[in-house]
Amino acid sequence: MPADAPKVKLDATLAMGAEVVKYDRDTESREKIAAHLAHARGAVLVPSFDDPWIIEGQGVPGSRR
């Protein structure tokens, strides 16, 4: 999450049990940070956009249920 994100957003995210990793949006790349975390944890990185399966899923009828 950007280090300058509103406190209410940070607090709400933490309240839902998420781990928040802050970054400086001017000097750091969230994509690189996410890729590093996924690699280090053996996780699969699912992009929020810019992925053919994500894009296709948004255009399929009935996908927004």
All heavy atoms as TSV, in Angstrom:
chain	resi	resn	atom	element	x	y	z
A	1	MET	N	N	0.853	-1.157	0.000
A	1	MET	CA	C	0.000	0.000	0.000
A	1	MET	C	C	0.904	1.225	0.000
A	1	MET	O	O	1.918	1.234	0.694
A	1	MET	CB	C	-0.890	-0.034	1.254
A	1	MET	CG	C	-1.859	1.116	1.339
A	1	MET	SD	S	-2.957	1.006	2.790
A	1	MET	CE	C	-3.939	-0.406	2.374
A	2	PRO	N	N	0.550	2.242	-0.765
A	2	PRO	CA	C	1.374	3.444	-0.741
A	2	PRO	C	C	1.509	3.986	0.682
A	2	PRO	O	O	0.542	3.985	1.448
A	2	PRO	CB	C	0.601	4.432	-1.613
A	2	PRO	CG	C	-0.282	3.591	-2.464
A	2	PRO	CD	C	-0.603	2.369	-1.651
A	3	ALA	N	N	2.700	4.411	1.010
A	3	ALA	CA	C	2.949	4.917	2.360
A	3	ALA	C	C	2.081	6.128	2.682
A	3	ALA	O	O	1.797	6.394	3.845
A	3	ALA	CB	C	4.423	5.265	2.518
A	4	ASP	N	N	1.624	6.817	1.647
A	4	ASP	CA	C	0.799	8.004	1.874
A	4	ASP	C	C	-0.703	7.719	1.736
A	4	ASP	O	O	-1.508	8.636	1.617
A	4	ASP	CB	C	1.215	9.130	0.934
A	4	ASP	CG	C	1.041	8.778	-0.538
A	4	ASP	OD1	O	0.794	7.601	-0.865
A	4	ASP	OD2	O	1.164	9.698	-1.371
A	5	ALA	N	N	-1.079	6.449	1.771
A	5	ALA	CA	C	-2.499	6.092	1.690
A	5	ALA	C	C	-3.236	6.653	2.898
A	5	ALA	O	O	-2.661	6.793	3.984
A	5	ALA	CB	C	-2.656	4.579	1.639
A	6	PRO	N	N	-4.512	6.977	2.727
A	6	PRO	CA	C	-5.286	7.488	3.856
A	6	PRO	C	C	-5.290	6.504	5.035
A	6	PRO	O	O	-5.386	5.285	4.832
A	6	PRO	CB	C	-6.693	7.647	3.287
A	6	PRO	CG	C	-6.504	7.734	1.806
A	6	PRO	CD	C	-5.300	6.899	1.500
A	7	LYS	N	N	-5.206	7.036	6.229
A	7	LYS	CA	C	-5.177	6.212	7.436
A	7	LYS	C	C	-6.415	5.328	7.533
A	7	LYS	O	O	-6.335	4.176	7.958
A	7	LYS	CB	C	-5.042	7.082	8.678
A	7	LYS	CG	C	-4.871	6.276	9.956
A	7	LYS	CD	C	-4.632	7.186	11.137
A	7	LYS	CE	C	-4.431	6.481	12.449
A	7	LYS	NZ	N	-4.965	5.184	12.650
A	8	VAL	N	N	-7.559	5.851	7.130
A	8	VAL	CA	C	-8.795	5.065	7.206
A	8	VAL	C	C	-8.691	3.815	6.320
A	8	VAL	O	O	-9.188	2.745	6.678
A	8	VAL	CB	C	-10.037	5.932	6.858
A	8	VAL	CG1	C	-10.033	6.366	5.412
A	8	VAL	CG2	C	-11.317	5.209	7.196
A	9	LYS	N	N	-8.035	3.933	5.162
A	9	LYS	CA	C	-7.850	2.781	4.272
A	9	LYS	C	C	-6.899	1.770	4.914
A	9	LYS	O	O	-7.171	0.566	4.904
A	9	LYS	CB	C	-7.297	3.241	2.930
A	9	LYS	CG	C	-7.083	2.119	1.946
A	9	LYS	CD	C	-6.591	2.650	0.609
A	9	LYS	CE	C	-6.400	1.521	-0.376
A	9	LYS	NZ	N	-5.972	2.015	-1.692
A	10	LEU	N	N	-5.811	2.252	5.469
A	10	LEU	CA	C	-4.854	1.373	6.146
A	10	LEU	C	C	-5.520	0.656	7.307
A	10	LEU	O	O	-5.414	-0.558	7.437
A	10	LEU	CB	C	-3.650	2.181	6.632
A	10	LEU	CG	C	-2.645	1.435	7.493
A	10	LEU	CD1	C	-1.995	0.297	6.714
A	10	LEU	CD2	C	-1.590	2.388	8.020
A	11	ASP	N	N	-6.225	1.396	8.144
A	11	ASP	CA	C	-6.873	0.800	9.310
A	11	ASP	C	C	-7.919	-0.242	8.914
A	11	ASP	O	O	-8.002	-1.308	9.528
A	11	ASP	CB	C	-7.519	1.883	10.176
A	11	ASP	CG	C	-6.503	2.783	10.866
A	11	ASP	OD1	O	-5.303	2.413	10.909
A	11	ASP	OD2	O	-6.899	3.854	11.351
A	12	ALA	N	N	-8.705	0.055	7.887
A	12	ALA	CA	C	-9.736	-0.885	7.444
A	12	ALA	C	C	-9.108	-2.156	6.888
A	12	ALA	O	O	-9.592	-3.264	7.125
A	12	ALA	CB	C	-10.634	-0.232	6.398
A	13	THR	N	N	-8.024	-2.006	6.174
A	13	THR	CA	C	-7.335	-3.161	5.602
A	13	THR	C	C	-6.747	-4.037	6.697
A	13	THR	O	O	-6.880	-5.265	6.675
A	13	THR	CB	C	-6.235	-2.688	4.629
A	13	THR	OG1	O	-6.831	-1.844	3.635
A	13	THR	CG2	C	-5.550	-3.847	3.956
A	14	LEU	N	N	-6.114	-3.416	7.663
A	14	LEU	CA	C	-5.554	-4.156	8.797
A	14	LEU	C	C	-6.653	-4.833	9.617
A	14	LEU	O	O	-6.480	-5.962	10.080
A	14	LEU	CB	C	-4.729	-3.218	9.687
A	14	LEU	CG	C	-3.425	-2.704	9.076
A	14	LEU	CD1	C	-2.831	-1.602	9.946
A	14	LEU	CD2	C	-2.438	-3.835	8.884
A	15	ALA	N	N	-7.786	-4.164	9.771
A	15	ALA	CA	C	-8.895	-4.717	10.549
A	15	ALA	C	C	-9.453	-5.993	9.921
A	15	ALA	O	O	-10.016	-6.835	10.622
A	15	ALA	CB	C	-10.009	-3.677	10.693
A	16	MET	N	N	-9.258	-6.135	8.601
A	16	MET	CA	C	-9.731	-7.356	7.918
A	16	MET	C	C	-8.691	-8.468	7.968
A	16	MET	O	O	-8.876	-9.531	7.383
A	16	MET	CB	C	-10.096	-7.024	6.479
A	16	MET	CG	C	-11.277	-6.067	6.398
A	16	MET	SD	S	-11.811	-5.762	4.721
A	16	MET	CE	C	-12.804	-7.233	4.438
A	17	GLY	N	N	-7.580	-8.213	8.660
A	17	GLY	CA	C	-6.572	-9.244	8.859
A	17	GLY	C	C	-5.464	-9.278	7.820
A	17	GLY	O	O	-4.667	-10.213	7.803
A	18	ALA	N	N	-5.405	-8.272	6.975
A	18	ALA	CA	C	-4.388	-8.262	5.930
A	18	ALA	C	C	-3.024	-7.860	6.472
A	18	ALA	O	O	-2.924	-7.147	7.463
A	18	ALA	CB	C	-4.785	-7.285	4.823
A	19	GLU	N	N	-2.005	-8.343	5.803
A	19	GLU	CA	C	-0.650	-7.857	6.053
A	19	GLU	C	C	-0.437	-6.707	5.077
A	19	GLU	O	O	-0.679	-6.853	3.878
A	19	GLU	CB	C	0.378	-8.947	5.773
A	19	GLU	CG	C	1.800	-8.457	5.862
A	19	GLU	CD	C	2.816	-9.477	5.405
A	19	GLU	OE1	O	2.430	-10.587	4.989
A	19	GLU	OE2	O	4.007	-9.153	5.451
A	20	VAL	N	N	-0.014	-5.584	5.577
A	20	VAL	CA	C	0.200	-4.418	4.724
A	20	VAL	C	C	1.694	-4.163	4.598
A	20	VAL	O	O	2.401	-4.071	5.597
A	20	VAL	CB	C	-0.505	-3.163	5.297
A	20	VAL	CG1	C	-0.155	-1.928	4.475
A	20	VAL	CG2	C	-2.009	-3.375	5.331
A	21	VAL	N	N	2.144	-4.062	3.357
A	21	VAL	CA	C	3.521	-3.689	3.074
A	21	VAL	C	C	3.460	-2.311	2.430
A	21	VAL	O	O	2.889	-2.151	1.348
A	21	VAL	CB	C	4.195	-4.702	2.119
A	21	VAL	CG1	C	5.603	-4.258	1.767
A	21	VAL	CG2	C	4.196	-6.090	2.738
A	22	LYS	N	N	4.012	-1.328	3.092
A	22	LYS	CA	C	3.987	0.028	2.564
A	22	LYS	C	C	5.152	0.248	1.612
A	22	LYS	O	O	6.203	-0.372	1.747
A	22	LYS	CB	C	4.076	1.041	3.702
A	22	LYS	CG	C	2.875	1.030	4.621
A	22	LYS	CD	C	3.034	2.090	5.692
A	22	LYS	CE	C	1.880	2.070	6.659
A	22	LYS	NZ	N	2.015	3.115	7.692
A	23	TYR	N	N	4.925	1.120	0.633
A	23	TYR	CA	C	5.980	1.468	-0.306
A	23	TYR	C	C	5.858	2.935	-0.688
A	23	TYR	O	O	4.799	3.536	-0.548
A	23	TYR	CB	C	5.933	0.570	-1.550
A	23	TYR	CG	C	4.805	0.908	-2.495
A	23	TYR	CD1	C	5.039	1.695	-3.623
A	23	TYR	CD2	C	3.508	0.468	-2.274
A	23	TYR	CE1	C	4.011	2.028	-4.481
A	23	TYR	CE2	C	2.484	0.781	-3.127
A	23	TYR	CZ	C	2.735	1.567	-4.237
A	23	TYR	OH	O	1.716	1.903	-5.083
A	24	ASP	N	N	6.960	3.482	-1.166
A	24	ASP	CA	C	6.986	4.873	-1.621
A	24	ASP	C	C	6.661	4.876	-3.106
A	24	ASP	O	O	7.446	4.387	-3.921
A	24	ASP	CB	C	8.364	5.478	-1.366
A	24	ASP	CG	C	8.460	6.938	-1.768
A	24	ASP	OD1	O	7.766	7.360	-2.720
A	24	ASP	OD2	O	9.247	7.656	-1.135
A	25	ARG	N	N	5.521	5.422	-3.461
A	25	ARG	CA	C	5.077	5.367	-4.855
A	25	ARG	C	C	5.970	6.176	-5.804
A	25	ARG	O	O	5.933	5.969	-7.008
A	25	ARG	CB	C	3.622	5.782	-4.991
A	25	ARG	CG	C	3.361	7.230	-4.690
A	25	ARG	CD	C	1.938	7.691	-5.012
A	25	ARG	NE	N	1.021	7.423	-3.932
A	25	ARG	CZ	C	-0.228	7.004	-4.110
A	25	ARG	NH1	N	-0.691	6.794	-5.308
A	25	ARG	NH2	N	-1.003	6.785	-3.088
A	26	ASP	N	N	6.771	7.091	-5.258
A	26	ASP	CA	C	7.668	7.884	-6.098
A	26	ASP	C	C	8.985	7.186	-6.402
A	26	ASP	O	O	9.630	7.482	-7.407
A	26	ASP	CB	C	7.966	9.236	-5.434
A	26	ASP	CG	C	6.731	10.127	-5.357
A	26	ASP	OD1	O	5.895	10.080	-6.282
A	26	ASP	OD2	O	6.611	10.880	-4.367
A	27	THR	N	N	9.415	6.288	-5.537
A	27	THR	CA	C	10.737	5.687	-5.709
A	27	THR	C	C	10.735	4.160	-5.784
A	27	THR	O	O	11.780	3.578	-6.075
A	27	THR	CB	C	11.672	6.098	-4.551
A	27	THR	OG1	O	11.126	5.609	-3.314
A	27	THR	CG2	C	11.824	7.608	-4.476
A	28	GLU	N	N	9.603	3.523	-5.524
A	28	GLU	CA	C	9.551	2.063	-5.511
A	28	GLU	C	C	8.472	1.553	-6.450
A	28	GLU	O	O	7.514	2.245	-6.745
A	28	GLU	CB	C	9.277	1.553	-4.095
A	28	GLU	CG	C	10.369	1.904	-3.103
A	28	GLU	CD	C	10.035	1.430	-1.707
A	28	GLU	OE1	O	9.083	1.961	-1.102
A	28	GLU	OE2	O	10.725	0.511	-1.244
A	29	SER	N	N	8.624	0.326	-6.895
A	29	SER	CA	C	7.667	-0.306	-7.792
A	29	SER	C	C	6.865	-1.353	-7.027
A	29	SER	O	O	7.425	-2.328	-6.521
A	29	SER	CB	C	8.407	-0.986	-8.949
A	29	SER	OG	O	7.562	-1.874	-9.630
A	30	ARG	N	N	5.555	-1.164	-6.955
A	30	ARG	CA	C	4.719	-2.145	-6.255
A	30	ARG	C	C	4.769	-3.493	-6.955
A	30	ARG	O	O	4.666	-4.536	-6.318
A	30	ARG	CB	C	3.294	-1.637	-6.111
A	30	ARG	CG	C	2.561	-1.520	-7.418
A	30	ARG	CD	C	1.156	-1.014	-7.233
A	30	ARG	NE	N	0.537	-0.865	-8.525
A	30	ARG	CZ	C	-0.400	-0.022	-8.794
A	30	ARG	NH1	N	-0.856	0.758	-7.847
A	30	ARG	NH2	N	-0.921	0.052	-9.986
A	31	GLU	N	N	4.925	-3.494	-8.284
A	31	GLU	CA	C	5.006	-4.746	-9.017
A	31	GLU	C	C	6.268	-5.526	-8.627
A	31	GLU	O	O	6.224	-6.741	-8.445
A	31	GLU	CB	C	4.992	-4.495	-10.526
A	31	GLU	CG	C	3.660	-4.006	-11.059
A	31	GLU	CD	C	3.429	-2.501	-10.897
A	31	GLU	OE1	O	4.350	-1.774	-10.438
A	31	GLU	OE2	O	2.320	-2.045	-11.223
A	32	LYS	N	N	7.390	-4.828	-8.502
A	32	LYS	CA	C	8.630	-5.491	-8.103
A	32	LYS	C	C	8.546	-5.986	-6.662
A	32	LYS	O	O	9.019	-7.083	-6.351
A	32	LYS	CB	C	9.820	-4.544	-8.259
A	32	LYS	CG	C	10.214	-4.316	-9.691
A	32	LYS	CD	C	11.431	-3.415	-9.796
A	32	LYS	CE	C	11.799	-3.175	-11.243
A	32	LYS	NZ	N	12.957	-2.270	-11.383
A	33	ILE	N	N	7.950	-5.198	-5.785
A	33	ILE	CA	C	7.797	-5.611	-4.389
A	33	ILE	C	C	6.919	-6.856	-4.316
A	33	ILE	O	O	7.249	-7.825	-3.634
A	33	ILE	CB	C	7.201	-4.468	-3.539
A	33	ILE	CG1	C	8.200	-3.308	-3.460
A	33	ILE	CG2	C	6.822	-4.954	-2.150
A	33	ILE	CD1	C	7.613	-2.023	-2.891
A	34	ALA	N	N	5.805	-6.845	-5.039
A	34	ALA	CA	C	4.892	-7.999	-5.034
A	34	ALA	C	C	5.569	-9.241	-5.603
A	34	ALA	O	O	5.417	-10.345	-5.060
A	34	ALA	CB	C	3.629	-7.666	-5.820
A	35	ALA	N	N	6.318	-9.074	-6.682
A	35	ALA	CA	C	7.016	-10.214	-7.283
A	35	ALA	C	C	8.039	-10.791	-6.309
A	35	ALA	O	O	8.167	-12.008	-6.175
A	35	ALA	CB	C	7.690	-9.790	-8.582
A	36	HIS	N	N	8.761	-9.925	-5.619
A	36	HIS	CA	C	9.749	-10.384	-4.634
A	36	HIS	C	C	9.056	-11.147	-3.501
A	36	HIS	O	O	9.510	-12.225	-3.109
A	36	HIS	CB	C	10.527	-9.196	-4.072
A	36	HIS	CG	C	11.413	-9.559	-2.926
A	36	HIS	ND1	N	12.604	-10.241	-3.087
A	36	HIS	CD2	C	11.268	-9.363	-1.600
A	36	HIS	CE1	C	13.147	-10.441	-1.900
A	36	HIS	NE2	N	12.353	-9.909	-0.981
A	37	LEU	N	N	7.972	-10.604	-2.970
A	37	LEU	CA	C	7.253	-11.269	-1.877
A	37	LEU	C	C	6.702	-12.624	-2.325
A	37	LEU	O	O	6.793	-13.612	-1.599
A	37	LEU	CB	C	6.115	-10.387	-1.362
A	37	LEU	CG	C	6.536	-9.150	-0.572
A	37	LEU	CD1	C	5.330	-8.250	-0.319
A	37	LEU	CD2	C	7.195	-9.546	0.727
A	38	ALA	N	N	6.127	-12.669	-3.527
A	38	ALA	CA	C	5.572	-13.925	-4.033
A	38	ALA	C	C	6.676	-14.970	-4.188
A	38	ALA	O	O	6.503	-16.125	-3.780
A	38	ALA	CB	C	4.864	-13.692	-5.364
A	39	HIS	N	N	7.798	-14.581	-4.744
A	39	HIS	CA	C	8.915	-15.506	-4.920
A	39	HIS	C	C	9.425	-16.001	-3.571
A	39	HIS	O	O	9.629	-17.200	-3.379
A	39	HIS	CB	C	10.035	-14.838	-5.705
A	39	HIS	CG	C	11.243	-15.706	-5.869
A	39	HIS	ND1	N	11.278	-16.758	-6.764
A	39	HIS	CD2	C	12.431	-15.706	-5.239
A	39	HIS	CE1	C	12.446	-17.353	-6.672
A	39	HIS	NE2	N	13.177	-16.738	-5.757
A	40	ALA	N	N	9.616	-15.084	-2.639
A	40	ALA	CA	C	10.152	-15.438	-1.317
A	40	ALA	C	C	9.221	-16.374	-0.549
A	40	ALA	O	O	9.682	-17.194	0.249
A	40	ALA	CB	C	10.414	-14.175	-0.503
A	41	ARG	N	N	7.923	-16.263	-0.812
A	41	ARG	CA	C	6.936	-17.050	-0.060
A	41	ARG	C	C	6.417	-18.249	-0.834
A	41	ARG	O	O	5.557	-18.982	-0.349
A	41	ARG	CB	C	5.775	-16.141	0.346
A	41	ARG	CG	C	6.247	-15.039	1.280
A	41	ARG	CD	C	5.156	-14.069	1.583
A	41	ARG	NE	N	5.670	-13.006	2.453
A	41	ARG	CZ	C	4.920	-12.110	3.045
A	41	ARG	NH1	N	3.602	-12.133	2.867
A	41	ARG	NH2	N	5.459	-11.175	3.803
A	42	GLY	N	N	6.892	-18.426	-2.048
A	42	GLY	CA	C	6.410	-19.531	-2.868
A	42	GLY	C	C	4.958	-19.346	-3.270
A	42	GLY	O	O	4.233	-20.318	-3.463
A	43	ALA	N	N	4.546	-18.100	-3.415
A	43	ALA	CA	C	3.160	-17.785	-3.753
A	43	ALA	C	C	3.026	-17.502	-5.248
A	43	ALA	O	O	4.017	-17.316	-5.953
A	43	ALA	CB	C	2.697	-16.568	-2.957
A	44	VAL	N	N	1.801	-17.476	-5.711
A	44	VAL	CA	C	1.513	-17.122	-7.095
A	44	VAL	C	C	1.019	-15.688	-7.106
A	44	VAL	O	O	0.095	-15.334	-6.373
A	44	VAL	CB	C	0.425	-18.052	-7.691
A	44	VAL	CG1	C	0.034	-17.596	-9.085
A	44	VAL	CG2	C	0.907	-19.485	-7.700
A	45	LEU	N	N	1.630	-14.871	-7.931
A	45	LEU	CA	C	1.226	-13.481	-8.052
A	45	LEU	C	C	0.111	-13.379	-9.080
A	45	LEU	O	O	0.288	-13.767	-10.241
A	45	LEU	CB	C	2.418	-12.619	-8.460
A	45	LEU	CG	C	2.172	-11.127	-8.595
A	45	LEU	CD1	C	1.667	-10.537	-7.286
A	45	LEU	CD2	C	3.438	-10.428	-9.039
A	46	VAL	N	N	-1.041	-12.887	-8.666
A	46	VAL	CA	C	-2.179	-12.696	-9.563
A	46	VAL	C	C	-2.342	-11.200	-9.765
A	46	VAL	O	O	-2.750	-10.485	-8.853
A	46	VAL	CB	C	-3.476	-13.303	-8.974
A	46	VAL	CG1	C	-4.637	-13.070	-9.922
A	46	VAL	CG2	C	-3.284	-14.778	-8.677
A	47	PRO	N	N	-2.022	-10.702	-10.957
A	47	PRO	CA	C	-2.133	-9.266	-11.196
A	47	PRO	C	C	-3.590	-8.817	-11.160
A	47	PRO	O	O	-4.484	-9.556	-11.570
A	47	PRO	CB	C	-1.524	-9.068	-12.576
A	47	PRO	CG	C	-1.536	-10.405	-13.219
A	47	PRO	CD	C	-1.548	-11.431	-12.126
A	48	SER	N	N	-3.806	-7.621	-10.680
A	48	SER	CA	C	-5.180	-7.109	-10.592
A	48	SER	C	C	-5.714	-6.700	-11.961
A	48	SER	O	O	-6.908	-6.516	-12.141
A	48	SER	CB	C	-5.236	-5.929	-9.633
A	48	SER	OG	O	-4.330	-4.920	-10.066
A	49	PHE	N	N	-4.820	-6.521	-12.912
A	49	PHE	CA	C	-5.180	-6.207	-14.296
A	49	PHE	C	C	-3.971	-6.603	-15.143
A	49	PHE	O	O	-3.028	-7.174	-14.642
A	49	PHE	CB	C	-5.501	-4.710	-14.458
A	49	PHE	CG	C	-4.325	-3.805	-14.226
A	49	PHE	CD1	C	-3.561	-3.360	-15.294
A	49	PHE	CD2	C	-3.968	-3.422	-12.938
A	49	PHE	CE1	C	-2.471	-2.536	-15.082
A	49	PHE	CE2	C	-2.876	-2.595	-12.720
A	49	PHE	CZ	C	-2.126	-2.153	-13.795
A	50	ASP	N	N	-4.014	-6.344	-16.449
A	50	ASP	CA	C	-2.886	-6.612	-17.330
A	50	ASP	C	C	-2.534	-8.107	-17.383
A	50	ASP	O	O	-1.368	-8.476	-17.466
A	50	ASP	CB	C	-1.674	-5.785	-16.905
A	50	ASP	CG	C	-0.604	-5.733	-17.992
A	50	ASP	OD1	O	-0.970	-5.810	-19.173
A	50	ASP	OD2	O	0.590	-5.630	-17.647
A	51	ASP	N	N	-3.548	-8.939	-17.295
A	51	ASP	CA	C	-3.360	-10.380	-17.411
A	51	ASP	C	C	-4.489	-10.885	-18.302
A	51	ASP	O	O	-5.649	-10.538	-18.090
A	51	ASP	CB	C	-3.449	-11.028	-16.020
A	51	ASP	CG	C	-3.329	-12.535	-16.087
A	51	ASP	OD1	O	-4.365	-13.202	-16.322
A	51	ASP	OD2	O	-2.222	-13.047	-15.905
A	52	PRO	N	N	-4.179	-11.668	-19.318
A	52	PRO	CA	C	-5.225	-12.072	-20.260
A	52	PRO	C	C	-6.410	-12.796	-19.618
A	52	PRO	O	O	-7.551	-12.611	-20.028
A	52	PRO	CB	C	-4.501	-12.973	-21.258
A	52	PRO	CG	C	-3.128	-13.182	-20.755
A	52	PRO	CD	C	-2.881	-12.208	-19.648
A	53	TRP	N	N	-6.170	-13.621	-18.595
A	53	TRP	CA	C	-7.273	-14.337	-17.952
A	53	TRP	C	C	-8.132	-13.398	-17.129
A	53	TRP	O	O	-9.361	-13.554	-17.077
A	53	TRP	CB	C	-6.741	-15.485	-17.093
A	53	TRP	CG	C	-6.140	-16.578	-17.924
A	53	TRP	CD1	C	-4.807	-16.839	-18.094
A	53	TRP	CD2	C	-6.825	-17.520	-18.733
A	53	TRP	NE1	N	-4.634	-17.890	-18.950
A	53	TRP	CE2	C	-5.858	-18.333	-19.354
A	53	TRP	CE3	C	-8.163	-17.765	-18.991
A	53	TRP	CZ2	C	-6.197	-19.364	-20.217
A	53	TRP	CZ3	C	-8.494	-18.803	-19.848
A	53	TRP	CH2	C	-7.520	-19.585	-20.449
A	54	ILE	N	N	-7.523	-12.428	-16.481
A	54	ILE	CA	C	-8.291	-11.444	-15.708
A	54	ILE	C	C	-9.140	-10.605	-16.659
A	54	ILE	O	O	-10.333	-10.386	-16.435
A	54	ILE	CB	C	-7.356	-10.539	-14.868
A	54	ILE	CG1	C	-6.519	-11.361	-13.894
A	54	ILE	CG2	C	-8.135	-9.435	-14.186
A	54	ILE	CD1	C	-7.301	-12.059	-12.811
A	55	ILE	N	N	-8.527	-10.142	-17.751
A	55	ILE	CA	C	-9.250	-9.327	-18.731
A	55	ILE	C	C	-10.400	-10.122	-19.331
A	55	ILE	O	O	-11.528	-9.630	-19.427
A	55	ILE	CB	C	-8.284	-8.829	-19.836
A	55	ILE	CG1	C	-7.250	-7.875	-19.227
A	55	ILE	CG2	C	-9.047	-8.175	-20.968
A	55	ILE	CD1	C	-6.075	-7.576	-20.128
A	56	GLU	N	N	-10.151	-11.365	-19.719
A	56	GLU	CA	C	-11.205	-12.191	-20.304
A	56	GLU	C	C	-12.339	-12.424	-19.319
A	56	GLU	O	O	-13.507	-12.355	-19.674
A	56	GLU	CB	C	-10.626	-13.539	-20.739
A	56	GLU	CG	C	-11.655	-14.434	-21.413
A	56	GLU	CD	C	-11.063	-15.734	-21.903
A	56	GLU	OE1	O	-9.864	-15.810	-22.165
A	56	GLU	OE2	O	-11.863	-16.700	-22.047
A	57	GLY	N	N	-12.002	-12.668	-18.061
A	57	GLY	CA	C	-13.032	-12.911	-17.049
A	57	GLY	C	C	-13.945	-11.722	-16.838
A	57	GLY	O	O	-15.128	-11.877	-16.550
A	58	GLN	N	N	-13.420	-10.531	-17.032
A	58	GLN	CA	C	-14.245	-9.331	-16.861
A	58	GLN	C	C	-15.227	-9.154	-18.017
A	58	GLN	O	O	-16.231	-8.458	-17.873
A	58	GLN	CB	C	-13.355	-8.083	-16.739
A	58	GLN	CG	C	-12.529	-8.076	-15.483
A	58	GLN	CD	C	-13.357	-8.137	-14.226
A	58	GLN	OE1	O	-14.352	-7.460	-14.077
A	58	GLN	NE2	N	-12.959	-8.986	-13.296
A	59	GLY	N	N	-14.939	-9.784	-19.149
A	59	GLY	CA	C	-15.797	-9.605	-20.321
A	59	GLY	C	C	-16.760	-10.751	-20.556
A	59	GLY	O	O	-17.557	-10.711	-21.498
A	60	VAL	N	N	-16.730	-11.775	-19.731
A	60	VAL	CA	C	-17.605	-12.931	-19.932
A	60	VAL	C	C	-18.965	-12.660	-19.312
A	60	VAL	O	O	-19.052	-12.268	-18.154
A	60	VAL	CB	C	-16.967	-14.191	-19.301
A	60	VAL	CG1	C	-17.908	-15.378	-19.390
A	60	VAL	CG2	C	-15.635	-14.505	-19.962
A	61	PRO	N	N	-20.051	-12.856	-20.078
A	61	PRO	CA	C	-21.386	-12.654	-19.502
A	61	PRO	C	C	-21.583	-13.499	-18.253
A	61	PRO	O	O	-21.178	-14.666	-18.204
A	61	PRO	CB	C	-22.324	-13.104	-20.620
A	61	PRO	CG	C	-21.531	-12.970	-21.884
A	61	PRO	CD	C	-20.107	-13.267	-21.474
A	62	GLY	N	N	-22.162	-12.910	-17.249
A	62	GLY	CA	C	-22.443	-13.628	-16.018
A	62	GLY	C	C	-21.268	-13.678	-15.070
A	62	GLY	O	O	-21.343	-14.292	-14.005
A	63	SER	N	N	-20.158	-13.019	-15.400
A	63	SER	CA	C	-18.984	-13.096	-14.545
A	63	SER	C	C	-19.060	-12.149	-13.354
A	63	SER	O	O	-18.262	-12.234	-12.456
A	63	SER	CB	C	-17.716	-12.791	-15.345
A	63	SER	OG	O	-17.748	-11.470	-15.832
A	64	ARG	N	N	-20.037	-11.278	-13.358
A	64	ARG	CA	C	-20.151	-10.301	-12.251
A	64	ARG	C	C	-21.335	-10.635	-11.357
A	64	ARG	O	O	-22.242	-9.868	-11.177
A	64	ARG	CB	C	-20.308	-8.897	-12.825
A	64	ARG	CG	C	-19.094	-8.451	-13.582
A	64	ARG	CD	C	-19.248	-7.058	-14.056
A	64	ARG	NE	N	-18.102	-6.702	-14.862
A	64	ARG	CZ	C	-17.903	-5.524	-15.350
A	64	ARG	NH1	N	-18.745	-4.569	-15.124
A	64	ARG	NH2	N	-16.840	-5.280	-16.074
A	65	ARG	N	N	-21.319	-11.779	-10.793
A	65	ARG	CA	C	-22.423	-12.204	-9.929
A	65	ARG	C	C	-22.108	-11.931	-8.496
A	65	ARG	O	O	-21.077	-11.909	-8.015
A	65	ARG	CB	C	-22.678	-13.684	-10.113
A	65	ARG	CG	C	-23.200	-13.964	-11.500
A	65	ARG	CD	C	-23.481	-15.403	-11.662
A	65	ARG	NE	N	-23.817	-15.599	-13.065
A	65	ARG	CZ	C	-24.201	-16.731	-13.550
A	65	ARG	NH1	N	-24.317	-17.775	-12.781
A	65	ARG	NH2	N	-24.488	-16.857	-14.804
